[in-house]
């Protein structure tokens, strides 16, 4: 008897560009994932709320709801979700993990395929999510007393 196959990661891919969806789906399927597609942020959130995903990959610039809005909505209900943001505007807009809420921000470039696969594997192997620095709170002064009171 054969043993049960290992769990196949389920990825939600959100992008308004049909060609981008097809290319990235093929890339992620080659990396061993099953992929569901959403053509905009609203459709992506409907799928997110109805199906369990191990990872979400979203484009930044989309009509209606952009990728950062998608991430904020996801984080409100599932703070430990693993999320990757893709954008052709990473440098000009200064997009990073801290100001987007994503676990990884990847520039659309000739290096995107390798960077995407590397980020997917890294995030799927992680068991917990470290919040971005912008979401961390300093507790170093908690309990300190104020002189003169």
QUIZI-V615398 format. One record per pair of residues at least 6 apart in sequence whose ideal C-beta (glycine too) atoms are under 6 Angstrom apart, sorted by sequence separation. I is the first residue (numbers start at 1). GAP is how many residues later the second one is. If there is no record, write none. Layout:
I,GAP
I,GAP
//
This chain:
15,6
29,6
38,6
106,6
28,7
60,7
74,7
59,8
87,8
97,8
38,9
58,9
96,9
106,9
25,10
95,10
106,10
13,11
36,11
58,12
71,12
85,15
90,15
104,15
21,16
11,17
85,17
90,17
67,18
83,19
83,20
84,20
85,20
86,20
88,20
103,20
41,21
82,21
11,22
13,22
40,22
86,22
16,23
42,23
9,24
10,24
11,24
12,24
13,24
14,24
16,24
40,24
41,24
60,25
8,26
44,26
75,26
55,27
56,27
57,27
58,27
59,27
60,27
45,28
41,29
14,30
71,30
71,31
68,32
98,34
12,35
84,35
97,35
98,35
98,36
12,41
82,41
10,43
10,44
11,44
12,44
13,44
14,44
15,44
9,45
16,46
80,49
55,68
27,86
31,86
9,115
//
